[in-house]
């Protein structure tokens, strides 16, 4: 699903996924195994694990993933589970290992930062015990644009670049790997993860939910994602995506920017004012002329989603004495809060015993594409 591509209105009404797919625990478990435990997932920024021995723990469904850097500075990721009897290795969310090893707090099994079993102080010898049989369960790990990705398939995971496709080339001018986090929001949403993605995939809700955003992006005020979605558009009219309002240069409450533009952007990128990238199921990026906003989500239950929103800036911009973070972030924060309320209303309403499924209208084509992607992943993942 690519928000940058030309929109195609649905030629007919389409049914949504069954309502139970948004709250049934058994179906949620199926999605975890077919989608979340088989996909490349964005789990943080590289600066969170900046040096050797730094670590963070991420919860994906009921799986704990430990991300660290070995003594040579290479990213590593493992299941946060001791090979002895299954204890958690790290109970905190972030920290730094002492002495270059990972020590289980239960019986003291000790591992190198590359995952090999090193020993246990009080363990008696056993003839059949082989160190190589007891390494940590590895998780595939990679990075793009300053973000850390993991895949629970481990050695069987496809290459990260196969998932990213042409996105890195399309966003090369933003130099995302050089940007740093200036603001972060951590939210717990009372909705299924799919509800949030579906909300992102249409602007039919925008006039009623996001009036402030619609003033900056006028096509959103017509309930459309881009100009080409308008069936009454004149043949010679501008069909350039979702242009900003006249005089607006970025997403802010007044459309102005108080920041220097990001270096390296082309004229078309500056003129459009916002570009989108989607890496299902966990990440989307909205790149502006003066900052970048990333949103990553992870499921915490059938009706609970964790959302992390980060605003990324040039380090030199963050160091400026006149840096106005509130002006740069206020509209994005407001839009996220408005979306959160809307998604939670949807989640509550889906429990209606007579609402077996919903309906998608013509401009919700990207919602339909997303739902078809979900069904395809469930089919492939068993």
MARGU-912087 format. One line per field, with one value per residue (C-alpha): residue number from 1; residue in one letter; x, y, z. Coordinates in pm, 1 decimal. Each point is the difference from the previous one (the first is absolute). Layout:
N
num (NUM | ...)
residu (A | ...)
c1 (X | ...)
c2 (Y | ...)
c3 (Z | ...)
This chain:
382
num (1 | 2 | 3 | 4 | 5 | 6 | 7 | 8 | 9 | 10 | 11 | 12 | 13 | 14 | 15 | 16 | 17 | 18 | 19 | 20 | 21 | 22 | 23 | 24 | 25 | 26 | 27 | 28 | 29 | 30 | 31 | 32 | 33 | 34 | 35 | 36 | 37 | 38 | 39 | 40 | 41 | 42 | 43 | 44 | 45 | 46 | 47 | 48 | 49 | 50 | 51 | 52 | 53 | 54 | 55 | 56 | 57 | 58 | 59 | 60 | 61 | 62 | 63 | 64 | 65 | 66 | 67 | 68 | 69 | 70 | 71 | 72 | 73 | 74 | 75 | 76 | 77 | 78 | 79 | 80 | 81 | 82 | 83 | 84 | 85 | 86 | 87 | 88 | 89 | 90 | 91 | 92 | 93 | 94 | 95 | 96 | 97 | 98 | 99 | 100 | 101 | 102 | 103 | 104 | 105 | 106 | 107 | 108 | 109 | 110 | 111 | 112 | 113 | 114 | 115 | 116 | 117 | 118 | 119 | 120 | 121 | 122 | 123 | 124 | 125 | 126 | 127 | 128 | 129 | 130 | 131 | 132 | 133 | 134 | 135 | 136 | 137 | 138 | 139 | 140 | 141 | 142 | 143 | 144 | 145 | 146 | 147 | 148 | 149 | 150 | 151 | 152 | 153 | 154 | 155 | 156 | 157 | 158 | 159 | 160 | 161 | 162 | 163 | 164 | 165 | 166 | 167 | 168 | 169 | 170 | 171 | 172 | 173 | 174 | 175 | 176 | 177 | 178 | 179 | 180 | 181 | 182 | 183 | 184 | 185 | 186 | 187 | 188 | 189 | 190 | 191 | 192 | 193 | 194 | 195 | 196 | 197 | 198 | 199 | 200 | 201 | 202 | 203 | 204 | 205 | 206 | 207 | 208 | 209 | 210 | 211 | 212 | 213 | 214 | 215 | 216 | 217 | 218 | 219 | 220 | 221 | 222 | 223 | 224 | 225 | 226 | 227 | 228 | 229 | 230 | 231 | 232 | 233 | 234 | 235 | 236 | 237 | 238 | 239 | 240 | 241 | 242 | 243 | 244 | 245 | 246 | 247 | 248 | 249 | 250 | 251 | 252 | 253 | 254 | 255 | 256 | 257 | 258 | 259 | 260 | 261 | 262 | 263 | 264 | 265 | 266 | 267 | 268 | 269 | 270 | 271 | 272 | 273 | 274 | 275 | 276 | 277 | 278 | 279 | 280 | 281 | 282 | 283 | 284 | 285 | 286 | 287 | 288 | 289 | 290 | 291 | 292 | 293 | 294 | 295 | 296 | 297 | 298 | 299 | 300 | 301 | 302 | 303 | 304 | 305 | 306 | 307 | 308 | 309 | 310 | 311 | 312 | 313 | 314 | 315 | 316 | 317 | 318 | 319 | 320 | 321 | 322 | 323 | 324 | 325 | 326 | 327 | 328 | 329 | 330 | 331 | 332 | 333 | 334 | 335 | 336 | 337 | 338 | 339 | 340 | 341 | 342 | 343 | 344 | 345 | 346 | 347 | 348 | 349 | 350 | 351 | 352 | 353 | 354 | 355 | 356 | 357 | 358 | 359 | 360 | 361 | 362 | 363 | 364 | 365 | 366 | 367 | 368 | 369 | 370 | 371 | 372 | 373 | 374 | 375 | 376 | 377 | 378 | 379 | 380 | 381 | 382)
residu (X | X | X | X | X | X | X | X | X | X | X | X | X | X | X | X | X | X | X | X | X | X | X | X | X | X | X | X | X | X | X | X | X | X | X | X | X | X | X | X | X | X | X | X | X | X | X | X | X | X | X | X | X | X | X | X | X | X | X | X | X | X | X | X | X | X | X | X | X | X | X | X | X | X | X | X | X | X | X | X | X | X | X | X | X | X | X | X | X | X | X | X | X | X | X | X | X | X | X | X | X | X | X | X | X | X | X | X | X | X | X | X | X | X | X | X | X | X | X | X | X | X | X | X | X | X | X | X | X | X | X | X | X | X | X | X | X | X | X | X | X | X | X | X | X | X | X | X | X | X | X | X | X | X | X | X | X | X | X | X | X | X | X | X | X | X | X | X | X | X | X | X | X | X | X | X | X | X | X | X | X | X | X | X | X | X | X | X | X | X | X | X | X | X | X | X | X | X | X | X | X | X | X | X | X | X | X | X | X | X | X | X | X | X | X | X | X | X | X | X | X | X | X | X | X | X | X | X | X | X | X | X | X | X | X | X | X | X | X | X | X | X | X | X | X | X | X | X | X | X | X | X | X | X | X | X | X | X | X | X | X | X | X | X | X | X | X | X | X | X | X | X | X | X | X | X | X | X | X | X | X | X | X | X | X | X | X | X | X | X | X | X | X | X | X | X | X | X | X | X | X | X | X | X | X | X | X | X | X | X | X | X | X | X | X | X | X | X | X | X | X | X | X | X | X | X | X | X | X | X | X | X | X | X | X | X | X | X | X | X | X | X | X | X | X | X | X | X | X | X | X | X | X | X | X | X | X | X | X | X | X | X | X | X | X | X | X | X | X | X | X | X | X | X | X | X | X | X | X | X | X | X)
c1 (0.0 | 158.1 | -151.2 | 203.3 | -157.7 | -297.0 | -329.8 | -262.4 | -354.1 | -180.1 | -237.3 | -254.2 | -71.4 | 218.9 | -51.1 | 251.8 | 165.5 | -236.3 | -47.5 | 127.0 | 340.5 | 49.1 | -61.8 | -5.2 | 303.4 | 37.6 | 3.8 | 245.3 | 231.0 | -22.1 | 100.1 | 295.3 | 138.5 | -84.0 | 95.1 | 188.0 | 224.9 | 93.0 | 46.6 | 277.2 | -104.1 | 130.1 | 79.2 | 195.4 | 275.9 | 367.3 | 83.4 | -194.8 | 266.6 | 289.4 | 300.3 | 128.1 | -182.5 | -301.6 | -329.5 | -373.9 | -283.9 | -300.6 | -326.7 | -158.1 | -322.3 | 108.3 | 359.6 | 278.9 | 283.6 | 338.1 | 191.8 | 362.6 | 340.5 | 286.2 | 352.4 | 77.9 | -299.7 | -216.9 | -373.7 | -122.4 | -345.9 | -117.4 | -311.2 | 6.4 | -5.6 | 266.7 | 67.7 | 11.2 | -357.2 | -148.2 | 53.3 | -0.5 | 354.4 | -82.1 | -303.2 | 62.9 | -78.4 | 343.9 | 348.3 | 362.8 | 161.7 | 294.1 | 320.5 | -108.1 | -233.3 | -366.6 | -66.7 | -329.2 | -124.8 | -141.6 | 283.9 | 280.5 | 28.6 | 227.5 | 12.8 | 225.0 | -148.0 | 7.2 | -225.7 | 240.6 | -29.0 | 300.8 | -65.6 | -177.9 | 193.8 | -167.8 | -94.5 | 132.9 | 157.6 | -208.8 | 168.1 | -263.2 | -14.0 | 127.0 | 29.5 | -101.0 | -339.9 | -94.9 | 62.3 | -272.1 | -276.6 | 104.4 | -234.4 | 84.9 | 93.6 | 72.9 | -22.4 | -119.5 | -11.5 | 110.6 | -274.1 | 45.9 | -196.2 | -36.5 | -150.5 | -88.1 | 62.6 | 369.5 | 219.4 | -307.7 | -95.6 | 7.7 | 244.8 | -116.0 | 57.2 | -258.0 | -262.3 | 110.6 | 3.2 | 45.2 | -65.7 | 368.4 | 70.6 | -312.5 | 92.2 | 375.3 | -11.4 | -134.2 | 312.2 | -219.0 | 292.6 | 154.7 | -312.2 | -57.8 | -308.4 | -116.8 | -337.1 | -159.8 | -351.3 | -76.8 | -368.9 | -212.7 | -295.6 | -312.7 | -44.8 | 111.6 | 312.3 | -195.0 | -242.5 | 288.4 | 145.2 | -340.2 | -44.9 | 337.3 | -102.6 | -287.6 | -91.8 | -375.8 | 12.5 | 221.3 | -262.7 | -176.8 | 300.8 | 290.3 | -125.5 | 340.1 | 181.1 | -254.9 | 88.7 | 360.4 | -83.0 | -323.6 | -62.8 | -36.0 | -287.8 | -188.7 | 38.0 | 264.1 | 362.4 | 117.4 | -128.6 | -25.9 | -265.7 | -246.2 | -229.1 | -103.4 | 356.2 | 40.2 | 230.0 | 244.3 | -5.3 | 301.8 | 24.2 | 306.2 | -91.6 | -109.5 | 159.0 | 20.1 | -219.3 | 129.5 | 269.3 | 44.5 | 340.2 | -32.0 | -233.6 | -43.5 | -311.1 | 57.4 | 180.0 | 322.0 | 339.2 | 237.3 | 270.3 | 264.0 | -94.8 | 158.8 | 302.5 | -0.2 | -372.0 | -93.8 | -238.1 | -285.2 | 44.4 | -3.2 | -300.3 | -210.0 | 82.3 | -59.4 | 92.0 | -117.5 | 159.5 | -172.9 | 176.3 | -274.1 | -89.6 | 192.7 | 118.8 | -94.8 | 204.0 | -120.6 | 288.4 | -36.8 | 232.9 | 126.6 | -50.0 | -110.7 | -263.1 | 3.4 | -274.5 | 60.1 | -251.2 | 2.9 | -296.0 | -42.6 | -319.2 | -304.0 | -131.8 | 317.3 | 273.3 | 320.8 | 83.5 | 327.1 | 10.6 | 336.4 | 90.5 | 342.3 | 216.4 | 347.7 | 237.9 | 97.6 | -366.1 | -48.7 | 301.4 | -134.2 | -91.6 | -309.5 | -121.7 | -380.5 | -97.4 | -360.2 | -63.9 | 148.7 | -183.1 | -336.8 | -198.9 | 141.8 | -71.8 | -355.4 | -62.4 | 127.4 | -224.1 | -301.0 | 70.7 | 40.2 | -344.5 | -159.1 | 164.5 | -110.7 | -358.8 | 18.2 | 136.0 | -283.3 | -264.1 | 129.4 | -133.7 | -360.3 | -146.8 | -181.0 | 305.6 | 151.6 | 206.4 | 14.8 | 3.7 | 266.2 | -101.3 | 185.2 | 271.3 | 95.1 | 195.7 | 317.3 | -190.7 | -111.0 | 359.5 | 114.7 | -269.4 | 90.1 | 363.4 | -102.8 | -198.7 | 290.3 | 239.8 | -242.0 | -26.8 | 378.2 | 68.5 | -251.5)
c2 (0.0 | 329.5 | 332.6 | 170.2 | -187.2 | 118.3 | -65.5 | -227.0 | 38.6 | -321.5 | -84.3 | -145.8 | -23.1 | -254.0 | -180.2 | 61.9 | -278.1 | -174.7 | 195.9 | -289.6 | 33.0 | 315.1 | -142.1 | -379.5 | -126.3 | -315.6 | 196.0 | 249.1 | -288.1 | -120.0 | 345.4 | 10.5 | -323.0 | 70.3 | 369.0 | 138.6 | -299.1 | -23.3 | 364.2 | 254.8 | 231.0 | 342.5 | -3.9 | 320.4 | 241.5 | -89.9 | 269.6 | -201.7 | -270.4 | 225.7 | -177.4 | -349.4 | -162.9 | 233.7 | -186.8 | 46.8 | -249.4 | 10.4 | -189.2 | -133.7 | -173.8 | -245.3 | -11.5 | 193.8 | 107.7 | 113.1 | 241.2 | 82.4 | 74.3 | -246.1 | 99.3 | 92.1 | 230.0 | -220.6 | -17.1 | -331.2 | -120.1 | -303.3 | -132.9 | 127.8 | -354.9 | -207.5 | -337.2 | -173.1 | 12.0 | 296.2 | 289.4 | 353.7 | 122.4 | 368.8 | 126.6 | 368.7 | 178.0 | 149.7 | -6.9 | -94.3 | -339.5 | -24.8 | -161.4 | -87.3 | -290.0 | -81.9 | -177.5 | -171.1 | 121.6 | -344.3 | -255.8 | 212.4 | -142.1 | 244.9 | 90.1 | 212.0 | 301.0 | -211.2 | -255.9 | -285.4 | -187.2 | 83.9 | -181.0 | -9.9 | 36.9 | -276.0 | -246.1 | -352.2 | -166.1 | -226.3 | -211.3 | 62.5 | 379.0 | 194.1 | 378.2 | 26.4 | -153.4 | 279.5 | 329.6 | 262.1 | -17.0 | 258.7 | 251.2 | 157.2 | 366.7 | 282.9 | 373.9 | 257.5 | 377.4 | -5.1 | -245.7 | -352.5 | -288.0 | -356.3 | -315.2 | -291.6 | -251.3 | 33.2 | -168.5 | -72.2 | 367.4 | 154.1 | 289.0 | 329.6 | 174.4 | -229.0 | 140.6 | 361.5 | -15.8 | 341.6 | 197.3 | 60.8 | 145.8 | 216.0 | 143.8 | 30.5 | 380.6 | 22.8 | -169.5 | -156.2 | -181.7 | 338.2 | 133.0 | -21.3 | -23.3 | 337.3 | -109.8 | -334.6 | -106.8 | -344.4 | -84.8 | -296.9 | -20.6 | -194.6 | -140.1 | -285.5 | 73.8 | -33.2 | 275.0 | 244.0 | -102.5 | 28.6 | 348.6 | 98.7 | -142.8 | 239.7 | 364.8 | -46.7 | 76.2 | 308.1 | 277.5 | -97.6 | -115.3 | 219.0 | 351.0 | 152.4 | -239.0 | 61.7 | 369.9 | -95.4 | -277.8 | 111.1 | -326.9 | -171.7 | 237.9 | -160.7 | -345.4 | -107.2 | -107.6 | 161.0 | 215.9 | -286.8 | -163.5 | 274.5 | -137.3 | 356.4 | 117.4 | 179.6 | -173.2 | 291.4 | 46.9 | -45.3 | -368.5 | 31.0 | -214.5 | 194.0 | 345.2 | 234.9 | 307.7 | 314.4 | 154.4 | -310.3 | -169.0 | -270.3 | -164.6 | 259.1 | 164.6 | 306.9 | -174.4 | 192.8 | -129.4 | 148.3 | -252.1 | -8.9 | -233.9 | -342.9 | 11.4 | -200.7 | 7.1 | 50.1 | 266.6 | -248.3 | -133.0 | 351.3 | 99.1 | -301.8 | 58.4 | -356.0 | -349.2 | -330.3 | -341.2 | -309.7 | -311.0 | -238.0 | -98.9 | 225.6 | 330.5 | 300.8 | 311.0 | 349.5 | 209.0 | 377.0 | 272.8 | 86.0 | -312.8 | -363.4 | -174.8 | -376.7 | -211.3 | -358.4 | -231.9 | -340.5 | -212.2 | -35.3 | -202.8 | -59.2 | 343.4 | 182.1 | 159.8 | 173.1 | 305.2 | 193.3 | 332.1 | 168.4 | 334.7 | -6.3 | 306.6 | 92.2 | -4.0 | 357.6 | 102.8 | -163.1 | 196.6 | 337.6 | 238.6 | 111.2 | -356.4 | 2.2 | -362.2 | 82.3 | 179.9 | -288.5 | -277.0 | 144.1 | -94.9 | -352.0 | -57.2 | 126.4 | -225.0 | -304.5 | 79.8 | 46.9 | -328.7 | -180.1 | 111.9 | -98.6 | -344.2 | -71.4 | 89.5 | -246.5 | -273.0 | 39.4 | 2.9 | -314.8 | -209.6 | 54.8 | -349.7 | 103.8 | 161.7 | -304.0 | 213.3 | 355.9 | 143.5 | 186.2 | 288.0 | 107.9 | 219.3 | -269.3 | -197.2 | 1.0 | -150.5 | -277.3 | -50.8 | -24.0 | -251.6 | -209.2 | 9.0 | -124.2 | -286.3 | -93.3 | -12.7 | -217.4 | -233.7 | -25.4 | -28.4 | -273.0)
c3 (0.0 | -108.9 | 95.9 | -275.2 | -285.9 | -207.1 | 173.3 | -152.9 | 122.8 | 84.2 | -286.9 | 244.4 | 370.0 | 179.1 | 328.4 | 274.8 | 193.3 | 242.3 | 320.6 | 210.5 | -167.5 | 206.5 | 347.7 | -0.6 | 200.3 | -209.5 | -324.1 | 148.3 | 88.6 | -358.6 | -126.4 | 236.6 | -143.0 | -365.5 | -12.0 | 297.3 | 62.5 | -369.3 | -107.1 | 31.0 | 284.8 | 92.0 | 373.2 | 66.3 | -96.4 | -14.9 | 256.2 | 258.4 | -30.1 | -90.4 | 154.1 | 66.6 | 292.7 | -24.4 | -23.2 | -26.8 | 34.7 | -232.4 | 48.3 | -320.6 | 92.7 | 270.5 | -125.7 | 170.4 | -228.5 | 131.2 | -226.2 | 79.5 | -151.8 | 31.3 | 100.4 | -360.0 | -18.3 | -221.9 | 60.1 | 140.2 | 95.9 | 196.8 | 164.2 | 356.7 | 133.7 | 170.3 | -164.0 | 339.4 | 130.2 | -177.9 | 239.1 | -131.9 | -41.6 | 41.2 | 190.5 | -69.3 | -324.7 | -55.7 | 150.5 | -39.6 | 56.7 | 238.4 | -112.2 | -350.1 | 80.4 | 59.2 | 330.2 | 77.6 | 340.9 | 89.3 | -14.8 | -137.6 | -349.4 | -178.0 | -368.0 | -218.3 | -179.5 | -314.9 | 171.6 | 77.9 | 331.8 | 218.4 | 325.4 | 336.2 | 324.8 | 201.3 | -274.0 | 43.4 | -306.9 | -223.9 | -266.5 | -265.7 | 52.6 | -303.6 | 4.2 | -365.2 | 77.7 | 239.0 | -177.3 | 23.8 | -257.8 | -256.5 | -160.2 | -335.4 | 39.1 | -242.2 | -33.6 | -246.7 | 28.9 | 363.2 | 100.2 | 135.8 | -154.4 | 126.8 | -145.5 | 227.6 | -279.0 | 77.3 | -259.7 | -213.2 | -32.0 | -349.1 | -50.3 | 146.6 | -333.0 | -160.4 | 238.2 | -41.0 | -380.8 | -159.5 | 319.7 | 87.1 | -344.5 | 10.0 | 339.9 | -52.8 | -14.4 | 355.4 | 145.5 | 268.2 | 158.5 | 93.9 | 173.4 | 374.2 | 219.0 | 131.3 | 136.3 | 79.9 | 97.2 | 144.5 | -17.7 | 100.1 | -236.6 | 94.3 | -349.2 | -220.1 | -206.6 | -326.2 | 102.6 | 20.8 | -339.0 | -164.3 | 141.1 | -147.9 | -337.0 | -74.8 | 34.5 | -13.4 | 373.8 | -34.0 | -40.0 | 321.6 | 203.7 | -120.9 | -85.6 | 82.5 | -234.8 | -275.0 | 1.2 | -79.0 | -250.6 | -173.7 | -186.9 | 337.4 | 71.2 | -289.2 | 157.2 | -253.5 | 32.0 | -323.9 | -281.9 | -245.0 | 218.7 | -95.7 | -275.5 | -91.4 | -55.2 | -330.9 | -251.0 | 6.5 | 379.2 | 224.8 | 97.2 | 222.1 | 297.6 | 308.7 | -30.1 | 295.1 | 13.6 | -174.2 | 217.6 | 218.1 | -1.5 | 266.8 | 251.6 | 275.0 | 135.6 | -218.0 | -286.1 | 56.8 | 106.9 | 256.2 | -83.6 | -272.0 | -285.7 | -5.1 | -230.2 | -320.6 | -80.2 | -363.4 | -127.7 | -42.5 | 354.5 | 143.4 | -207.6 | 102.8 | 366.2 | 124.1 | -117.0 | 145.9 | 43.0 | 137.1 | 131.2 | 105.5 | 260.8 | 239.0 | -148.8 | -201.7 | -69.1 | -85.7 | -133.1 | -16.9 | -121.6 | 349.5 | 213.4 | -22.6 | 210.0 | 47.5 | 152.4 | 105.3 | 156.0 | 162.6 | 113.9 | 374.9 | -15.1 | -215.5 | 102.3 | 98.4 | -210.7 | 102.3 | -210.7 | 1.5 | -185.4 | -53.9 | -154.3 | -166.3 | -63.6 | -114.8 | 302.4 | -83.6 | 14.6 | 340.6 | 128.3 | -109.7 | 281.4 | -191.3 | -72.9 | 37.2 | 58.8 | 89.7 | -329.5 | -199.1 | 184.9 | 104.4 | -311.1 | -18.0 | 368.1 | -41.2 | -301.6 | 192.0 | 296.0 | -227.5 | -177.9 | 332.1 | 116.6 | -329.6 | -0.5 | 355.4 | -92.0 | -289.3 | 225.8 | 249.0 | -272.5 | -170.2 | 287.0 | -114.8 | -38.9 | -319.8 | -163.5 | -168.8 | -238.6 | -132.5 | -351.3 | -198.3 | -226.7 | -318.3 | 155.2 | 253.4 | -258.6 | 209.8 | 293.5 | -233.9 | -114.7 | 361.0 | 87.1 | -303.0 | 113.4 | 343.4 | -153.7 | -226.6 | 296.4 | 195.0 | -298.0 | -42.9 | 369.4 | 63.0)
